[in-house]
Amino acid sequence: MAIVFSPLITRLYGPEAFGVLGTFMALAAIISPLAALSYPVAMVLPRADSAARGIARLSLVIAFSIAAMALVILVVADNDWLAGTLGVGPLGPYLWLVPLVLIFAAWQQIAQQWLVRTRAFKGIAGALAMNALLVNLLKAGGGLLFPSALILIGLQVAGLGSQALMMARAALRSGLTLRDTGEMASRGLARQYREFALYRTPQNVINALSQHLPVIMLVSFFGAGAAGFYALARMVLYAPSLLVSRSVGDVFYPALTKRAQQGMPLAGALIRLTLLLLGLVVIPFGVVMIWGPGLFALIFGREWAQAGEYAQWLALMMLFGFCNRPCVVATATLRIQRGLMIYELFSTGLKIIAMYWGLVIMRDDGIAVALFSVSGALSYIALIVWVIQVALRRDRQEARANGR
């Protein structure tokens, strides 16, 4: 939906406003995994629905606590100084929205994981589609009246809230309830699934940082315009693949978990789905790699040709990022989230070095995006190889244990 409206929205707002929005979305993506410490992801794992509901309650308590702490920090600190310290200087006036982002992110994570558990995938798809249509219609209307970053960011946060509300309604209809069953139950669940807080949360934050680092660094070194070019290139490439990969993850995660519980092989399913995803996207991403600047200038306007130059390199990274989705999902089932966190540390470090080299040493934003994208592609390939090897080892152990 965002792709359909983007040719109009880019002509209404311009690179600078789009860059401020992209910077805010980058910050929101980085802090969202902190909202409930990744406990909602564990809702798929328990056999009993009562335990999953307990995890939902635990997640909600954590989310409100963290949002309250964020609000205290914003009240005490000077927002312009805080934004400058974080490297997101243009966002000073908008930091007050951070607690809302945390609450909305937690609500969405809880509702979505319950819908995944109950296989109510229509509820997820419907909420995402309806919300995307509403937000983009409002962005287009707001751009005709008052084209500014304020409108874009305000509507983005409102969209997060409406999306969380739609998913929450669908989850409540499918059996989610937040009735309290006792403090000890929540404490026990927190201990039982603590690896999600200890390993999955840092991994998700690091992954989001590695994904959105270029926007923050570009706005710091080259201004909001360069950040806007990158934000558009990433949105165009990421939005359609996000919908497919999220659907794949929602369906594949419970299916893979069920296979693991039944002692069935996992590696074959991982390899087949990875190759299937590769076949789906290799041609469209290849077209962007070859004709990116011309396509972006034609579709979004001449001033966005530089976004097409960024997209040529980002397409390489996102090709493998799209294909590695099954392997990322499998890390929870294989219980190797600690290893995933270590991988993210090395992967993000490599991307930071690559981006820094291009921006500070080479002083060229195009080279910086190219180095960042190549290092990201290599990291994704390494992740695919590692997870499949772990799955193969696990399958051999299961086969020996069952005498197969």
C-alpha positions in Angstrom: 0.0 0.0 0.0 2.8 2.4 0.8 4.3 1.7 -2.6 1.1 2.6 -4.4 0.9 6.0 -2.7 4.6 6.8 -2.6 4.8 8.4 -6.1 2.2 11.0 -4.9 3.6 11.4 -1.4 7.2 12.0 -2.6 6.0 14.7 -4.9 4.1 16.4 -2.0 6.7 16.3 0.8 10.2 16.3 -0.7 13.4 14.6 0.5 14.0 16.7 3.6 10.6 16.0 5.2 10.8 12.3 4.1 14.3 12.2 5.7 13.0 13.4 9.1 10.2 10.8 8.9 12.8 8.1 8.0 14.9 9.1 11.0 11.9 8.9 13.3 10.9 5.5 11.9 14.5 4.3 12.4 14.5 5.4 16.0 11.1 3.7 16.5 12.3 0.5 15.0 15.4 0.4 17.2 13.4 1.0 20.5 10.4 -1.2 19.6 12.0 -4.5 20.6 12.5 -3.0 24.1 8.8 -2.5 24.5 8.0 -5.9 26.0 11.5 -7.4 26.0 10.5 -9.9 23.2 8.4 -12.0 25.6 5.4 -11.9 23.1 7.5 -14.0 20.7 7.4 -16.8 23.3 3.6 -16.9 23.2 3.7 -19.5 20.3 5.8 -22.0 22.3 3.7 -23.2 25.3 1.3 -26.1 24.7 -1.4 -24.6 27.0 -3.3 -21.4 26.0 -3.3 -20.4 29.7 0.5 -20.1 29.7 0.4 -18.0 26.4 -2.2 -15.7 28.1 0.1 -15.4 31.1 3.0 -14.3 28.8 0.7 -11.7 27.3 -0.1 -10.2 30.7 3.6 -10.3 31.6 4.5 -8.5 28.4 1.9 -5.8 29.0 3.2 -5.1 32.5 6.8 -4.8 31.2 5.7 -2.5 28.3 3.9 0.0 30.6 6.9 0.0 33.0 9.4 0.7 30.2 7.2 3.4 28.7 6.9 5.1 32.1 10.7 5.1 32.5 11.0 6.6 29.0 8.6 9.3 29.9 10.6 10.1 33.1 13.8 10.5 31.1 12.0 12.8 28.6 10.7 15.0 31.5 14.1 15.3 33.1 16.3 15.6 30.1 16.4 18.4 27.5 15.0 16.8 24.3 17.1 18.7 21.8 20.3 17.7 23.7 19.1 14.2 24.0 18.3 14.0 20.2 21.7 15.5 19.4 23.4 13.0 21.7 21.6 10.1 20.0 22.6 11.4 16.5 19.0 12.2 15.6 19.1 16.0 15.9 16.0 16.8 13.8 13.8 14.7 16.1 14.1 16.9 19.2 10.5 18.1 19.0 9.1 14.6 18.4 10.8 12.6 21.2 7.7 13.0 23.4 6.0 10.4 21.1 8.5 7.7 22.2 6.4 6.4 25.1 3.4 6.0 22.8 5.5 4.2 20.3 6.6 1.7 23.0 3.0 1.0 24.2 1.7 0.6 20.6 4.6 -1.7 19.7 3.9 -3.9 22.7 0.2 -4.1 22.0 0.8 -5.1 18.4 3.5 -7.7 19.3 1.2 -9.3 21.9 -1.9 -9.4 19.6 0.0 -10.5 16.6 1.7 -13.4 18.4 -1.6 -14.6 19.7 -3.1 -14.5 16.2 -0.1 -16.5 15.0 -0.6 -19.0 17.8 -4.3 -19.4 16.9 -3.5 -19.4 13.2 -5.8 -16.4 12.7 -3.7 -15.1 9.9 -6.7 -13.2 8.3 -6.8 -11.0 11.3 -3.2 -10.0 10.8 -3.5 -9.4 7.1 -6.7 -7.5 7.5 -5.3 -5.2 10.1 -2.1 -4.5 8.2 -4.0 -3.8 4.9 -6.7 -1.6 6.4 -4.2 0.4 8.5 -1.8 1.0 5.5 -4.7 2.2 3.4 -5.9 4.6 6.0 -2.5 6.1 6.9 -1.5 6.6 3.3 -4.7 8.3 2.4 -4.2 10.7 5.4 -0.6 11.3 4.4 -1.7 12.3 0.9 -4.5 14.5 2.2 -2.2 16.1 4.7 0.4 16.8 2.0 -2.1 18.7 0.0 -2.9 21.0 2.9 0.3 21.2 5.0 3.3 19.2 3.7 5.7 18.9 6.6 7.6 16.4 8.7 5.1 17.1 11.5 2.2 15.7 9.5 4.2 12.7 8.4 5.4 11.7 11.9 2.1 12.4 13.6 0.2 10.2 11.1 2.9 7.5 11.4 2.4 7.3 15.2 -1.4 7.4 14.8 -1.0 4.6 12.3 1.0 2.5 14.8 -1.8 3.0 17.3 -4.6 2.1 15.0 -2.7 -1.0 13.7 -2.2 -2.1 17.3 -5.9 -1.6 18.1 -7.1 -3.5 15.0 -4.9 -6.5 15.9 -5.9 -6.3 19.5 -9.6 -6.5 18.5 -8.9 -9.5 16.3 -6.9 -11.2 19.1 -9.7 -10.7 21.6 -12.2 -12.2 19.2 -9.9 -15.2 18.8 -9.7 -16.0 22.5 -7.0 -13.7 24.0 -7.9 -12.5 27.5 -5.8 -10.5 30.0 -7.5 -11.7 33.2 -4.9 -12.0 36.0 -4.1 -15.5 37.3 -1.6 -14.5 40.0 1.8 -12.8 40.4 3.7 -16.1 40.8 2.5 -17.4 37.5 4.0 -14.3 35.7 7.2 -14.7 37.6 7.5 -18.3 36.7 6.9 -17.5 33.0 9.4 -14.7 33.1 12.1 -17.2 34.3 11.0 -20.0 32.0 11.3 -17.8 28.9 14.0 -15.5 30.1 16.2 -16.2 27.1 13.9 -14.0 25.0 14.6 -11.1 27.3 18.3 -11.9 27.7 19.2 -12.9 24.1 16.3 -12.2 21.7 15.8 -8.6 22.8 19.5 -7.5 22.4 19.5 -9.4 19.1 16.4 -7.5 17.8 17.8 -4.2 18.9 21.1 -4.8 17.3 19.5 -6.0 14.2 17.2 -3.0 14.0 20.3 -0.8 14.6 22.1 -2.4 11.8 19.1 -2.1 9.5 18.5 1.6 10.3 22.0 2.8 11.0 22.5 4.4 7.6 19.5 6.7 8.1 20.9 8.0 11.4 24.4 8.3 10.1 23.3 10.0 6.8 21.2 12.6 8.6 24.2 13.3 10.9 26.8 13.6 8.1 24.9 14.6 5.0 21.6 16.1 6.3 17.9 15.1 6.1 17.9 15.1 2.3 20.3 12.2 2.0 18.4 10.4 4.8 15.2 10.9 2.8 16.8 9.3 -0.3 17.8 6.3 1.7 14.5 6.1 3.5 12.6 6.0 0.2 15.0 3.4 -1.4 14.6 1.2 1.7 10.9 1.6 1.8 10.4 0.7 -1.8 12.5 -2.5 -1.5 11.5 -3.5 2.0 7.8 -2.9 2.1 6.6 -5.6 -0.4 9.2 -8.1 0.9 8.2 -7.3 4.5 4.6 -8.3 3.9 5.7 -11.7 2.3 8.4 -12.4 4.8 6.2 -11.6 7.7 3.5 -13.9 6.4 6.2 -16.6 5.9 7.4 -16.1 9.4 3.9 -16.2 10.9 3.0 -19.4 9.1 6.5 -21.1 9.3 7.3 -20.4 12.9 4.4 -22.4 14.5 4.7 -25.1 11.7 8.4 -25.5 12.4 7.8 -25.6 16.2 5.3 -28.3 15.7 7.7 -30.4 13.6 10.4 -30.0 16.3 7.9 -31.1 19.0 7.1 -34.2 17.0 10.8 -35.0 16.4 10.6 -34.4 12.6 13.5 -33.2 10.4 13.8 -29.4 10.1 16.8 -28.7 7.7 14.9 -29.8 4.6 12.0 -27.5 5.2 14.5 -24.6 5.9 16.4 -25.2 2.7 13.3 -25.6 0.5 11.7 -22.4 1.8 14.9 -20.4 1.5 15.4 -21.4 -2.1 11.7 -20.7 -2.9 12.0 -17.2 -1.5 15.2 -16.7 -3.5 13.4 -17.6 -6.7 10.6 -15.2 -5.9 12.7 -12.1 -5.6 15.8 -12.6 -7.7 14.3 -11.1 -10.8 12.6 -7.9 -9.3 15.6 -7.1 -7.2 17.9 -7.8 -10.2 15.9 -5.2 -12.2 16.5 -2.6 -9.5 20.2 -3.4 -9.3 20.5 -2.7 -13.1 18.1 0.2 -13.7 17.6 1.8 -10.2 18.3 5.5 -10.8 16.2 5.6 -14.0 13.2 3.8 -12.4 13.2 6.0 -9.3 13.4 9.2 -11.4 10.5 8.0 -13.6 8.2 6.9 -10.8 9.0 9.3 -8.0 10.3 12.4 -9.8 13.7 13.5 -11.0 14.8 14.8 -7.6 14.7 11.2 -6.3 17.2 9.7 -8.8 19.8 9.5 -6.1 17.5 7.3 -4.1 17.7 4.9 -7.1 21.5 4.9 -6.8 21.1 3.8 -3.2 18.5 1.2 -4.2 20.9 -0.5 -6.6 23.1 -1.5 -3.7 20.4 -2.0 -1.1 18.7 -4.5 -3.5 21.7 -6.8 -3.2 21.5 -6.8 0.6 17.8 -7.2 0.8 17.8 -10.0 -1.6 19.6 -12.2 0.9 17.8 -10.5 3.8 14.5 -11.6 2.4 15.8 -15.2 1.9 17.1 -15.6 5.4 13.8 -15.0 7.1 13.1 -18.7 7.6 16.5 -19.2 9.2 15.9 -16.2 11.6 12.5 -17.7 12.6 14.1 -21.1 13.1 16.6 -19.8 15.8 13.8 -19.7 18.4 12.7 -23.2 17.5 16.3 -24.5 17.6 16.9 -22.5 20.8 20.1 -20.9 19.5 19.1 -17.3 20.2 22.3 -16.7 22.2 24.2 -17.6 19.0 22.0 -15.3 17.0 22.8 -12.4 19.4 26.5 -13.0 19.0 26.1 -13.1 15.2 24.2 -9.8 15.3 27.0 -8.2 17.3 29.6 -9.2 14.6 27.3 -8.4 11.7 26.4 -5.0 13.0 30.0 -4.2 13.8 31.0 -5.0 10.2 28.2 -2.8 8.9 29.1 0.1 11.2 32.8 -0.1 10.1 31.7 -0.2 6.4 29.4 2.8 6.8 31.9 4.7 8.8 34.6 4.1 6.2 32.4 5.4 3.4 31.1 8.5 5.2 34.1 9.6 7.2 37.2 8.2 5.4 35.9 8.3 1.8 33.5 11.2 2.4 31.1 9.7 -0.1 27.5 8.7 0.8 27.1 6.5 -2.3 30.3 4.5 -1.4 29.1 4.3 2.2 25.7 2.7 1.2 27.5 0.3 -1.2 29.9 -0.9 1.5 27.1 -1.2 4.0 25.0 -3.2 1.6 27.8 -5.6 0.5 28.7 -6.3 4.2 25.1 -6.9 5.0 24.6 -9.4 2.1 27.7 -11.4 3.2 26.3 -11.4 6.8 23.0 -12.7 5.7 24.6 -15.5 3.6 26.7 -16.5 6.7 23.5 -16.7 8.8 21.7 -18.9 6.4 24.7 -21.3 6.3 25.1 -21.4 10.1 21.4 -22.1 10.9 21.1 -24.8 8.3 24.2 -26.5 9.7 22.6 -26.4 13.2 19.4 -27.8 11.9 21.3 -30.6 10.1 23.1 -31.5 13.4 19.8 -31.5 15.3 18.2 -33.7 12.6 21.0 -36.2 12.9 20.7 -36.3 16.7 17.0 -36.9 16.5 17.5 -39.7 13.9 20.0 -41.4 16.2 17.8 -41.0 19.2 14.8 -42.5 17.4 16.8 -45.2 15.7 16.2 -44.0 12.2 
